[in-house]
Amino acid sequence: MGAWERAHTMSQLSTVKHRRNQWQATAKQRSDHHRDLRQQLARVKAERDQAKQDLKATHTRLRQLESPAPAGAVRPQVEVVWLSLPLF
């Protein structure tokens, strides 16, 4: 193997290493960006789910407050008599 062939082989090896390093750097940047997006998406989904849950709870409570009083809530007879006595 001559000096020229050795130099050519070293040049190819150097080129391969350089390209691989460039590819790895690009892949790391891309993965960092994707990781950030995944974390942000997870945070937004959790906030949205919590807001939906709070909204359901609020609607349920509002329906309970707006519902008419149960029919069993009548005044006792003694109280009705005392209220009606001054009318006569």
TIRO-2110 file (N, C-alpha, C; in Angstrom, 1 decimal):
// TIRO-2110
0.8, -1.2, 0.0, N, 1, A
0.0, 0.0, 0.0, CA, 1, A
0.9, 1.2, 0.0, C, 1, A
0.7, 2.0, -1.0, N, 2, A
1.6, 3.2, -1.1, CA, 2, A
1.1, 4.4, -0.3, C, 2, A
1.9, 5.4, -0.3, N, 3, A
1.7, 6.6, 0.5, CA, 3, A
0.4, 7.3, 0.0, C, 3, A
0.2, 7.3, -1.3, N, 4, A
-1.0, 7.9, -1.9, CA, 4, A
-2.3, 7.2, -1.4, C, 4, A
-2.2, 5.8, -1.5, N, 5, A
-3.4, 5.0, -1.1, CA, 5, A
-3.7, 5.2, 0.4, C, 5, A
-2.6, 5.3, 1.2, N, 6, A
-2.8, 5.5, 2.6, CA, 6, A
-3.4, 6.9, 2.9, C, 6, A
-3.0, 7.9, 2.2, N, 7, A
-3.5, 9.2, 2.4, CA, 7, A
-5.0, 9.3, 1.9, C, 7, A
-5.3, 8.6, 0.8, N, 8, A
-6.6, 8.5, 0.3, CA, 8, A
-7.6, 7.8, 1.3, C, 8, A
-7.1, 6.7, 1.9, N, 9, A
-7.9, 6.0, 2.9, CA, 9, A
-8.1, 6.9, 4.1, C, 9, A
-7.1, 7.6, 4.6, N, 10, A
-7.2, 8.4, 5.7, CA, 10, A
-8.2, 9.6, 5.5, C, 10, A
-8.1, 10.1, 4.2, N, 11, A
-9.0, 11.1, 3.8, CA, 11, A
-10.5, 10.7, 3.9, C, 11, A
-10.7, 9.4, 3.4, N, 12, A
-12.1, 8.9, 3.4, CA, 12, A
-12.5, 8.7, 4.9, C, 12, A
-11.7, 8.2, 5.7, N, 13, A
-12.0, 8.0, 7.1, CA, 13, A
-12.3, 9.3, 7.8, C, 13, A
-11.5, 10.3, 7.5, N, 14, A
-11.7, 11.6, 8.1, CA, 14, A
-13.1, 12.2, 7.6, C, 14, A
-13.4, 12.0, 6.4, N, 15, A
-14.7, 12.4, 5.8, CA, 15, A
-15.9, 11.7, 6.5, C, 15, A
-15.7, 10.4, 6.7, N, 16, A
-16.8, 9.7, 7.3, CA, 16, A
-17.0, 10.1, 8.8, C, 16, A
-15.9, 10.3, 9.5, N, 17, A
-16.0, 10.8, 10.9, CA, 17, A
-16.6, 12.1, 11.0, C, 17, A
-16.2, 13.0, 10.1, N, 18, A
-16.8, 14.4, 10.1, CA, 18, A
-18.3, 14.4, 9.8, C, 18, A
-18.7, 13.6, 8.8, N, 19, A
-20.2, 13.5, 8.4, CA, 19, A
-20.9, 12.9, 9.6, C, 19, A
-20.4, 11.9, 10.2, N, 20, A
-21.0, 11.2, 11.4, CA, 20, A
-21.2, 12.2, 12.5, C, 20, A
-20.2, 13.0, 12.8, N, 21, A
-20.3, 14.0, 13.8, CA, 21, A
-21.3, 15.1, 13.5, C, 21, A
-21.4, 15.5, 12.3, N, 22, A
-22.4, 16.5, 11.9, CA, 22, A
-23.8, 15.8, 12.0, C, 22, A
-24.0, 14.6, 11.6, N, 23, A
-25.3, 13.9, 11.7, CA, 23, A
-25.7, 13.8, 13.2, C, 23, A
-24.7, 13.4, 14.1, N, 24, A
-25.0, 13.3, 15.5, CA, 24, A
-25.4, 14.6, 16.1, C, 24, A
-24.7, 15.7, 15.8, N, 25, A
-25.1, 17.0, 16.3, CA, 25, A
-26.5, 17.4, 15.9, C, 25, A
-26.8, 17.2, 14.6, N, 26, A
-28.1, 17.5, 14.1, CA, 26, A
-29.2, 16.7, 14.8, C, 26, A
-28.9, 15.4, 15.0, N, 27, A
-29.9, 14.5, 15.7, CA, 27, A
-30.1, 14.9, 17.1, C, 27, A
-29.0, 15.3, 17.8, N, 28, A
-29.2, 15.8, 19.2, CA, 28, A
-30.0, 17.1, 19.3, C, 28, A
-29.8, 18.0, 18.4, N, 29, A
-30.6, 19.2, 18.3, CA, 29, A
-32.1, 18.9, 18.1, C, 29, A
-32.3, 18.0, 17.2, N, 30, A
-33.7, 17.6, 16.8, CA, 30, A
-34.4, 16.9, 18.0, C, 30, A
-33.6, 16.0, 18.7, N, 31, A
-34.2, 15.3, 19.8, CA, 31, A
-34.5, 16.2, 21.0, C, 31, A
-33.6, 17.2, 21.2, N, 32, A
-33.8, 18.2, 22.3, CA, 32, A
-35.1, 19.0, 22.0, C, 32, A
-35.3, 19.4, 20.8, N, 33, A
-36.5, 20.2, 20.4, CA, 33, A
-37.7, 19.3, 20.5, C, 33, A
-37.7, 18.1, 20.1, N, 34, A
-38.8, 17.2, 20.2, CA, 34, A
-39.2, 16.9, 21.6, C, 34, A
-38.1, 16.7, 22.5, N, 35, A
-38.4, 16.5, 23.9, CA, 35, A
-39.1, 17.7, 24.5, C, 35, A
-38.6, 18.9, 24.2, N, 36, A
-39.3, 20.1, 24.7, CA, 36, A
-40.7, 20.1, 24.3, C, 36, A
-41.0, 19.8, 23.0, N, 37, A
-42.4, 19.8, 22.5, CA, 37, A
-43.2, 18.8, 23.2, C, 37, A
-42.7, 17.6, 23.4, N, 38, A
-43.4, 16.5, 24.1, CA, 38, A
-43.8, 17.0, 25.6, C, 38, A
-42.8, 17.6, 26.3, N, 39, A
-43.0, 18.0, 27.6, CA, 39, A
-44.1, 19.1, 27.7, C, 39, A
-44.0, 20.0, 26.7, N, 40, A
-44.9, 21.1, 26.7, CA, 40, A
-46.3, 20.6, 26.4, C, 40, A
-46.4, 19.6, 25.4, N, 41, A
-47.7, 19.0, 25.1, CA, 41, A
-48.3, 18.3, 26.3, C, 41, A
-47.5, 17.6, 27.0, N, 42, A
-48.0, 16.9, 28.2, CA, 42, A
-48.5, 17.9, 29.3, C, 42, A
-47.8, 19.0, 29.4, N, 43, A
-48.2, 20.0, 30.4, CA, 43, A
-49.5, 20.6, 30.0, C, 43, A
-49.7, 21.0, 28.7, N, 44, A
-50.9, 21.6, 28.2, CA, 44, A
-52.1, 20.6, 28.3, C, 44, A
-51.9, 19.3, 28.0, N, 45, A
-52.9, 18.3, 28.2, CA, 45, A
-53.4, 18.2, 29.6, C, 45, A
-52.4, 18.2, 30.5, N, 46, A
-52.7, 18.0, 31.9, CA, 46, A
-53.6, 19.3, 32.4, C, 46, A
-53.2, 20.4, 32.0, N, 47, A
-53.9, 21.7, 32.3, CA, 47, A
-55.3, 21.6, 31.7, C, 47, A
-55.4, 21.2, 30.5, N, 48, A
-56.8, 21.1, 29.8, CA, 48, A
-57.7, 20.1, 30.6, C, 48, A
-57.1, 18.9, 30.9, N, 49, A
-57.9, 17.9, 31.6, CA, 49, A
-58.3, 18.4, 33.0, C, 49, A
-57.5, 19.1, 33.7, N, 50, A
-57.8, 19.6, 35.0, CA, 50, A
-58.9, 20.7, 34.8, C, 50, A
-58.9, 21.5, 33.8, N, 51, A
-59.9, 22.5, 33.5, CA, 51, A
-61.2, 21.9, 33.2, C, 51, A
-61.2, 20.8, 32.4, N, 52, A
-62.4, 20.1, 32.1, CA, 52, A
-63.1, 19.5, 33.4, C, 52, A
-62.2, 18.9, 34.2, N, 53, A
-62.7, 18.3, 35.4, CA, 53, A
-63.3, 19.4, 36.4, C, 53, A
-62.6, 20.5, 36.5, N, 54, A
-63.2, 21.6, 37.3, CA, 54, A
-64.5, 22.1, 36.7, C, 54, A
-64.6, 22.2, 35.4, N, 55, A
-65.8, 22.7, 34.8, CA, 55, A
-67.0, 21.7, 35.1, C, 55, A
-66.7, 20.4, 35.0, N, 56, A
-67.8, 19.4, 35.2, CA, 56, A
-68.2, 19.6, 36.7, C, 56, A
-67.3, 19.7, 37.6, N, 57, A
-67.6, 19.8, 39.0, CA, 57, A
-68.4, 21.1, 39.3, C, 57, A
-68.1, 22.2, 38.6, N, 58, A
-68.8, 23.4, 38.8, CA, 58, A
-70.2, 23.3, 38.2, C, 58, A
-70.4, 22.7, 37.1, N, 59, A
-71.7, 22.5, 36.5, CA, 59, A
-72.6, 21.6, 37.4, C, 59, A
-72.0, 20.6, 37.9, N, 60, A
-72.7, 19.7, 38.8, CA, 60, A
-73.2, 20.4, 40.1, C, 60, A
-72.3, 21.2, 40.6, N, 61, A
-72.7, 22.0, 41.8, CA, 61, A
-73.7, 23.0, 41.5, C, 61, A
-73.6, 23.7, 40.3, N, 62, A
-74.6, 24.7, 39.9, CA, 62, A
-76.0, 24.0, 39.7, C, 62, A
-76.0, 22.8, 39.1, N, 63, A
-77.3, 22.1, 38.9, CA, 63, A
-77.9, 21.8, 40.3, C, 63, A
-77.1, 21.4, 41.2, N, 64, A
-77.6, 21.1, 42.5, CA, 64, A
-78.2, 22.3, 43.2, C, 64, A
-77.5, 23.4, 43.1, N, 65, A
-78.0, 24.7, 43.7, CA, 65, A
-79.2, 25.2, 43.0, C, 65, A
-79.4, 25.0, 41.7, N, 66, A
-80.5, 25.5, 41.0, CA, 66, A
-81.7, 24.6, 41.1, C, 66, A
-81.5, 23.3, 41.5, N, 67, A
-82.6, 22.4, 41.5, CA, 67, A
-83.6, 22.9, 42.6, C, 67, A
-84.9, 22.6, 42.3, N, 68, A
-85.9, 23.0, 43.3, CA, 68, A
-85.7, 22.2, 44.6, C, 68, A
-86.2, 22.8, 45.7, N, 69, A
-86.1, 22.1, 47.0, CA, 69, A
-86.9, 20.9, 47.0, C, 69, A
-86.5, 19.8, 47.6, N, 70, A
-87.3, 18.6, 47.6, CA, 70, A
-88.7, 18.8, 48.2, C, 70, A
-89.7, 18.0, 47.8, N, 71, A
-91.1, 18.2, 48.2, CA, 71, A
-91.3, 17.9, 49.7, C, 71, A
-90.4, 17.2, 50.3, N, 72, A
-90.6, 16.9, 51.7, CA, 72, A
-90.3, 18.1, 52.6, C, 72, A
-89.9, 19.2, 52.1, N, 73, A
-89.5, 20.4, 52.9, CA, 73, A
-90.8, 21.2, 53.1, C, 73, A
-91.7, 20.8, 53.9, N, 74, A
-92.9, 21.6, 54.3, CA, 74, A
-92.8, 22.0, 55.7, C, 74, A
-93.4, 23.1, 56.0, N, 75, A
-93.4, 23.6, 57.4, CA, 75, A
-94.2, 22.7, 58.3, C, 75, A
-93.7, 22.6, 59.5, N, 76, A
-94.5, 21.8, 60.5, CA, 76, A
-95.8, 22.5, 60.8, C, 76, A
-96.8, 21.7, 61.2, N, 77, A
-98.2, 22.2, 61.4, CA, 77, A
-98.2, 23.2, 62.5, C, 77, A
-97.4, 23.1, 63.5, N, 78, A
-97.4, 24.0, 64.6, CA, 78, A
-96.9, 25.4, 64.2, C, 78, A
-95.9, 25.4, 63.3, N, 79, A
-95.4, 26.7, 62.8, CA, 79, A
-96.4, 27.3, 61.9, C, 79, A
-97.2, 26.6, 61.1, N, 80, A
-98.2, 27.1, 60.3, CA, 80, A
-99.3, 27.7, 61.1, C, 80, A
-99.7, 27.1, 62.2, N, 81, A
-100.7, 27.6, 63.1, CA, 81, A
-100.3, 28.9, 63.7, C, 81, A
-99.1, 29.0, 64.2, N, 82, A
-98.6, 30.2, 64.8, CA, 82, A
-98.5, 31.4, 63.8, C, 82, A
-98.2, 31.0, 62.6, N, 83, A
-98.1, 32.1, 61.6, CA, 83, A
-99.5, 32.6, 61.2, C, 83, A
-100.5, 31.7, 61.2, N, 84, A
-101.8, 32.1, 60.8, CA, 84, A
-102.6, 32.7, 61.9, C, 84, A
-102.3, 32.6, 63.1, N, 85, A
-103.1, 33.1, 64.2, CA, 85, A
-103.2, 34.7, 64.2, C, 85, A
-102.1, 35.4, 63.9, N, 86, A
-102.3, 36.8, 63.9, CA, 86, A
-103.2, 37.3, 62.7, C, 86, A
-103.4, 36.4, 61.7, N, 87, A
-104.3, 36.9, 60.6, CA, 87, A
-105.7, 36.9, 61.0, C, 87, A
-106.1, 36.2, 62.1, N, 88, A
-107.6, 36.2, 62.4, CA, 88, A
-107.9, 37.2, 63.5, C, 88, A
END
